Amino acid sequence: MSRVYNFSAGPAVLPEEVLSEAAAEMMDYNGTGMSVMEMSHRSQAFQEIIDTAEADLRELMNIPDNYKVLFLQGGASQQFAMIPMNLMKHGEADYIVTGQWAKKAWQEAQKYGKANKIATSEDKTFSYIPDCSDLPISENADYVYICENNTIYGTKYKELPNTKGKILVSDVSSCFLSEPVDVSKYGIIYGGVQKNIGPAGVVIVIIREDLISDDVLEGTPTMLKYKTHADAGSLYNTPPAYGIYICGKVFKWLKKQGGLEAMKERNEKKAKLLYDYLDESRLFKGTVEKKDRSLMNVPFVTGDKELDAKFVKEAKEAGLENLKGHRTVGGMRASIYNAMPYEGVEALVTFMKKFEEANL
Ligand SMILES: Cc1ncc(COP(=O)(O)O)c(C=O)c1O
C-alpha cells in the first residue's frame, strides 16, 4: 500500500484508521452479513449508526438540546437556497461576502428575497475578513449570513460578526470540527462533510429548533423544508447512509484524539509550521492578511506562474498531492484538515525548502 500526503481542499484526506475500519467492515458490518451500503435505512443496525453519530457529534460540539442535527444531501450548495426558503420570513437577509462560496450563497438568496451585501472583501481579492463589529445590519433582516472559513482564499473569521441581535447563519464546511465553537451563538451552523468529516454526499445542518416550521416560502419543495427532515430524524427518505456511517467513525476518531480542544491545538501547530516558513521564505509567500489566516487552507504563491506550475508538478512526484490553487485564483494551496498528520506538513515544508534552494 502506498499512500500520498493529500492536500486536497475537498474531497479530502480522511483518518487512515477510519478507512481501515471501514474496509474491514465492508463484507460484514457488525455481524449483519452485509455492508452498510447494502443495508436498509429502516433497519435497527442503521438506526444505531445514525443515532450514535448524532450523539457523538452532540458531545464533540457540545450542542445544546434546543438544536436539531440534520444529516442531509445536496451538498453545502443546496443550503444556499434552503436557508432563504426557510428563514426569510420578512423576505430580507444580510450577507457578508468574503469569498466565492459566500458570494454564491448571496446570489442564490436573491432569488427568494432581498439579499443585502452588507460587507465584502472583494476589493482585495478576498484576502482578508472585513471588520464586522459595527455593520449596517438591516432592520428587517431575518438573518445575517457568513462563510466562516473561506476555502479558496484561506481566510477565517477569528471573531463572529456583531449581528445586532439578528440570527447568525454560518457555512463551516471547511472548518467543521477543527476547533471548539459555541453553537448557541448561531441560528444555523452547517457544512458539507467532504473536507473535514467524511465522504461527499452528506451535509450536516445544526439548526435551532425555533427556526424549524411550516412557515416557509410558498412553493418550497418538501425535500427543502427543514421541518420535513427534523420531524423524520433525517430519515424522511433514503439518507446518504454510507456517508453518515463514515462520518460517525470520524466522530469516534475525533473523540479518541481528545475532542475539539485537542484538534485545535494540533491544527494550530500544523498551521504554524507552514505559516512560519512562508513568513521567512524568500521564494514563497502567503496571500492573505496574517490576522485572518485559516488553520485549514493555506494559499501561497511564488509570484511566477511557471514556477508555481513546476512546484505543483515536482511536489506531486514527491508524493505531495493536490497542491494546485483553486482554478479561479492560481498559485498553490495546502489544505491541512484534521486528518492531515503533522508529518505531512513537515514533509511539505521540507520539500518547499529544497525547492526554494534549487530555484532561487
Ligand atoms: C466553504 C464552502 N461552502 C460551500 C461549498 C460547496 O459545497 P458543495 O460542493 O458540497 O455544494 C464549498 C465547497 O468546496 C466550500 O468550501
The ligand as an SDF file (V2000), in Angstrom:
LIG
                    3D

 16 16  0  0  0  0  0  0  0  0999 V2000
  -16.9860   26.9260    2.3030 C   0  0  0  0  0  0  0  0  0  0  0  0
  -17.6900   26.1310    1.2530 C   0  0  0  0  0  0  0  0  0  0  0  0
  -19.0180   26.2570    1.1140 N   0  0  0  0  0  0  0  0  0  0  0  0
  -19.6870   25.5700    0.1930 C   0  0  0  0  0  0  0  0  0  0  0  0
  -19.0540   24.7140   -0.6760 C   0  0  0  0  0  0  0  0  0  0  0  0
  -19.8620   23.9590   -1.7010 C   0  0  0  0  0  0  0  0  0  0  0  0
  -20.0020   22.6620   -1.2710 O   0  0  0  0  0  0  0  0  0  0  0  0
  -20.7420   21.5380   -2.1200 P   0  0  0  0  0  0  0  0  0  0  0  0
  -19.8470   21.1820   -3.2330 O   0  0  0  0  0  0  0  0  0  0  0  0
  -20.9350   20.4450   -1.1150 O   0  0  0  0  0  0  0  0  0  0  0  0
  -22.0400   22.0900   -2.5770 O   0  0  0  0  0  0  0  0  0  0  0  0
  -17.6920   24.5230   -0.5640 C   0  0  0  0  0  0  0  0  0  0  0  0
  -17.0280   23.5670   -1.4700 C   0  0  0  0  0  0  0  0  0  0  0  0
  -15.9080   23.4420   -1.7180 O   0  0  0  0  0  0  0  0  0  0  0  0
  -16.9850   25.2740    0.4080 C   0  0  0  0  0  0  0  0  0  0  0  0
  -15.6590   25.1660    0.5280 O   0  0  0  0  0  0  0  0  0  0  0  0
  1  2  1  0
  2  3  1  0
  2 15  2  0
  3  4  2  0
  4  5  1  0
  5  6  1  0
  5 12  2  0
  6  7  1  0
  7  8  1  0
  8  9  2  0
  8 10  1  0
  8 11  1  0
 12 13  1  0
 12 15  1  0
 13 14  2  0
 15 16  1  0
M  END
$$$$
